């Protein structure tokens, strides 16, 4: 019955006239108490690999390949016995153990650092604490106005590329648990980074990924000559996937810098 199991699970390895399994000749006969007579291995393999055919079609196919058919009264008994293998321990999907790629382990870094992204709490800022998660995770821009009574507490946003999260805050002085700032979304106001350690935009761009998001492309001219990635958006619309990937790659570039 092991041969029948192989035929049922891997019909492509079987060839007939003469019968071969994995290119090895197989000429023996099989006797089993489940069958009313003796059948050759070739007959049994041929039936198992064609058991979905109707009986008239099966007989016609046997004649075509010059193979004696399995008696109709034996077919259901034979198939039921083989199905026991498939339904228990011989499911090809369960037995298959793929070769896994563990190279991602090399990217892990165990340290005490947290990584933060700065957004603005200004009323006119396109990106803020209310919409940054949708923007970075899904690439969807949804303009949201921050209520006056909103408490600007830091949030966490999951990376779109790797299995980790980043802190998002509007405070350049965020110091919880040794945090490194790797990116900032500008709001167009110079006072946004007045409490930071950076005196100008050029200095800021040298130390982190800098982005400016706006629905008005004309405002991008304010950042000519600076390493500020300007991103045009429309309300309730997605940005191109390539743009979203670029944002994350730039963030990771500064994350990797010491």
C-alpha positions as CSV (number, residue, x, y, z in Angstrom):
1,X,0.0,0.0,0.0
2,X,3.0,2.3,0.3
3,X,3.1,2.3,-3.5
4,X,-0.5,3.2,-3.7
5,X,0.1,6.1,-1.3
6,X,2.9,7.4,-3.5
7,X,0.7,7.1,-6.6
8,X,-2.1,9.0,-4.9
9,X,0.1,11.8,-3.5
10,X,2.6,12.1,-6.4
11,X,0.9,10.9,-9.6
12,X,3.5,12.8,-11.7
13,X,6.3,10.4,-10.7
14,X,4.5,7.4,-12.2
15,X,5.0,6.2,-15.8
16,X,3.5,3.1,-17.5
17,X,4.5,0.4,-20.0
18,X,6.7,-0.5,-18.2
19,X,5.7,0.8,-14.8
20,X,8.3,3.1,-13.3
21,X,8.3,5.0,-10.0
22,X,10.9,7.8,-9.8
23,X,12.4,6.2,-13.0
24,X,12.9,2.9,-11.2
25,X,11.2,-0.2,-12.7
26,X,8.4,-1.7,-10.5
27,X,7.2,-5.1,-11.7
28,X,5.8,-6.8,-8.6
29,X,2.2,-7.7,-7.9
30,X,0.2,-6.7,-4.8
31,X,-2.1,-9.0,-2.8
32,X,-4.4,-7.5,-0.3
33,X,-7.3,-8.7,1.8
34,X,-9.3,-5.7,0.7
35,X,-9.4,-6.9,-3.0
36,X,-11.2,-9.8,-4.5
37,X,-8.3,-10.8,-6.6
38,X,-4.6,-10.1,-7.4
39,X,-3.7,-7.0,-9.3
40,X,-0.4,-6.0,-10.7
41,X,1.3,-2.9,-9.3
42,X,0.8,-1.2,-12.7
43,X,-2.9,-1.8,-12.6
44,X,-3.2,-0.3,-9.1
45,X,-1.1,2.7,-9.9
46,X,-3.0,3.4,-13.1
47,X,-6.3,3.2,-11.3
48,X,-5.2,5.5,-8.5
49,X,-3.9,8.1,-10.9
50,X,-7.2,8.0,-12.9
51,X,-9.7,7.4,-10.2
52,X,-11.7,10.6,-10.9
53,X,-12.8,9.2,-14.3
54,X,-16.2,7.7,-14.7
55,X,-16.0,3.9,-15.1
56,X,-16.7,3.9,-18.9
57,X,-14.0,6.6,-19.3
58,X,-11.6,4.6,-17.1
59,X,-12.2,1.4,-19.2
60,X,-11.5,3.4,-22.4
61,X,-8.3,4.9,-21.0
62,X,-7.1,1.4,-19.9
63,X,-7.7,0.1,-23.4
64,X,-5.7,3.0,-24.8
65,X,-2.7,2.2,-22.6
66,X,-3.1,-1.5,-22.9
67,X,-3.6,-2.0,-19.1
68,X,-6.1,-4.4,-17.5
69,X,-8.7,-2.5,-15.5
70,X,-9.5,-2.9,-11.8
71,X,-12.9,-4.5,-11.3
72,X,-15.6,-2.1,-10.5
73,X,-16.5,-3.9,-7.2
74,X,-12.9,-3.4,-6.0
75,X,-12.5,0.2,-6.9
76,X,-14.3,1.8,-4.0
77,X,-12.6,-0.5,-1.5
78,X,-9.2,0.3,-2.9
79,X,-9.8,4.0,-3.0
80,X,-11.1,4.1,0.5
81,X,-8.0,2.4,1.8
82,X,-5.7,4.8,0.0
83,X,-7.7,7.8,1.2
84,X,-6.8,6.8,4.8
85,X,-3.2,7.8,4.1
86,X,-4.2,11.2,2.8
87,X,-6.6,11.9,5.6
88,X,-4.2,11.0,8.4
89,X,-0.4,11.3,8.2
90,X,0.4,11.4,4.6
91,X,-0.9,14.8,3.5
92,X,1.8,16.1,1.2
93,X,1.3,19.6,2.4
94,X,1.8,18.6,6.0
95,X,4.9,16.6,5.3
96,X,6.6,19.2,3.2
97,X,9.3,21.2,5.2
98,X,10.5,24.1,3.1
99,X,13.9,25.6,3.3
100,X,13.5,28.9,5.1
101,X,15.5,32.0,4.7
102,X,16.7,33.2,8.0
103,X,18.8,36.1,6.7
104,X,16.5,38.6,8.3
105,X,18.1,37.7,11.6
106,X,21.2,39.6,10.5
107,X,19.1,42.8,10.4
108,X,18.2,42.6,14.1
109,X,20.0,45.0,16.4
110,X,19.7,44.5,20.1
111,X,20.2,47.8,21.9
112,X,18.5,50.2,24.2
113,X,17.7,52.8,21.5
114,X,14.2,53.9,20.5
115,X,13.7,55.7,17.2
116,X,11.4,58.7,16.8
117,X,9.8,60.6,14.0
118,X,8.8,64.2,14.5
119,X,5.5,65.7,13.2
120,X,3.9,69.0,13.9
121,X,1.0,70.0,16.1
122,X,0.4,73.2,14.1
123,X,-3.1,73.7,12.8
124,X,-2.0,74.2,9.2
125,X,0.3,71.1,9.1
126,X,-0.7,68.5,6.6
127,X,0.8,65.7,8.6
128,X,0.1,65.5,12.4
129,X,-0.4,62.9,15.1
130,X,-3.9,62.2,13.9
131,X,-3.1,61.1,10.4
132,X,0.5,60.0,10.4
133,X,-0.3,56.4,11.1
134,X,-2.6,56.0,8.0
135,X,0.0,57.9,6.0
136,X,3.0,55.8,6.9
137,X,1.3,52.4,7.1
138,X,-1.2,52.6,4.2
139,X,0.1,55.6,2.1
140,X,-3.3,57.3,2.5
141,X,-3.4,61.0,3.1
142,X,-6.5,62.2,5.1
143,X,-6.5,65.7,6.3
144,X,-7.4,65.9,10.0
145,X,-7.6,69.0,12.2
146,X,-6.2,68.6,15.7
147,X,-8.9,69.7,18.3
148,X,-7.9,72.4,20.8
149,X,-8.3,70.0,23.7
150,X,-6.2,67.3,22.0
151,X,-3.4,65.9,24.2
152,X,-0.3,65.6,22.1
153,X,0.9,62.3,23.5
154,X,3.5,60.3,21.6
155,X,2.1,57.4,19.6
156,X,3.7,54.3,17.9
157,X,3.6,53.6,14.2
158,X,4.5,50.2,12.8
159,X,7.1,50.1,10.1
160,X,5.9,49.3,6.5
161,X,9.0,47.4,5.7
162,X,10.1,45.5,8.9
163,X,8.7,44.2,12.1
164,X,9.3,47.1,14.4
165,X,7.6,50.3,15.6
166,X,8.6,53.9,15.7
167,X,7.7,56.6,18.2
168,X,5.9,59.6,16.7
169,X,5.9,62.8,18.6
170,X,5.7,66.6,18.1
171,X,8.5,67.2,20.6
172,X,12.1,67.5,19.5
173,X,13.1,67.1,23.1
174,X,11.5,63.7,23.5
175,X,14.0,61.8,25.7
176,X,12.2,58.7,27.0
177,X,14.5,55.7,27.1
178,X,17.4,57.0,25.0
179,X,15.6,58.0,21.8
180,X,17.2,58.8,18.5
181,X,15.3,61.1,16.1
182,X,15.6,59.7,12.6
183,X,13.0,61.8,10.7
184,X,10.8,64.9,10.7
185,X,7.7,66.1,8.7
186,X,8.0,69.8,8.3
187,X,4.9,72.1,8.6
188,X,6.5,75.1,6.8
189,X,7.1,77.1,10.0
190,X,10.7,77.8,11.2
191,X,9.6,77.8,14.8
192,X,8.8,74.0,14.5
193,X,12.4,73.2,15.3
194,X,13.3,76.2,17.5
195,X,13.5,73.9,20.6
196,X,15.8,71.4,18.8
197,X,19.6,71.4,18.7
198,X,19.6,72.4,15.0
199,X,20.0,76.1,14.0
200,X,18.9,75.8,10.4
201,X,17.3,73.4,7.9
202,X,20.6,72.4,6.3
203,X,21.9,71.2,9.7
204,X,18.6,69.4,10.2
205,X,18.8,67.6,6.8
206,X,22.3,66.4,7.6
207,X,21.1,64.6,10.7
208,X,17.7,63.1,9.8
209,X,15.3,62.3,7.0
210,X,13.3,65.5,6.3
211,X,10.0,65.5,4.5
212,X,7.5,68.2,3.5
213,X,3.9,67.1,2.6
214,X,1.5,69.5,1.0
215,X,-1.5,69.7,-1.4
216,X,0.1,72.8,-2.9
217,X,3.1,72.1,-5.1
218,X,4.1,75.7,-5.3
219,X,5.2,75.6,-1.7
220,X,8.0,73.1,-2.6
221,X,10.1,76.0,-3.9
222,X,10.8,77.0,-0.3
223,X,13.1,73.9,-0.1
224,X,15.1,74.2,-3.3
225,X,18.7,73.2,-2.7
226,X,18.0,71.4,0.5
227,X,17.7,67.6,1.1
228,X,14.0,67.9,1.8
229,X,11.8,65.3,0.2
230,X,8.6,67.1,-1.0
231,X,5.5,65.0,-1.4
232,X,2.4,66.2,-3.3
233,X,-0.8,64.8,-1.8
234,X,-4.6,65.0,-2.3
235,X,-7.1,64.7,0.5
236,X,-8.5,61.1,0.9
237,X,-6.2,59.8,-1.7
238,X,-3.2,57.4,-1.7
239,X,0.3,58.3,-2.6
240,X,2.1,56.1,-5.1
241,X,3.5,52.9,-3.6
242,X,7.0,53.9,-4.8
243,X,6.7,57.1,-2.8
244,X,5.7,55.3,0.4
245,X,8.7,52.9,0.0
246,X,11.0,55.9,-0.6
247,X,9.9,57.5,2.7
248,X,10.6,54.3,4.7
249,X,13.9,53.7,3.0
250,X,15.1,57.2,3.8
251,X,14.0,56.8,7.4
252,X,15.9,53.6,7.6
253,X,19.0,55.2,6.0
254,X,19.2,57.6,9.0
255,X,18.3,54.9,11.5
256,X,21.4,53.0,10.4
257,X,23.7,56.0,10.8
258,X,25.6,56.2,14.0
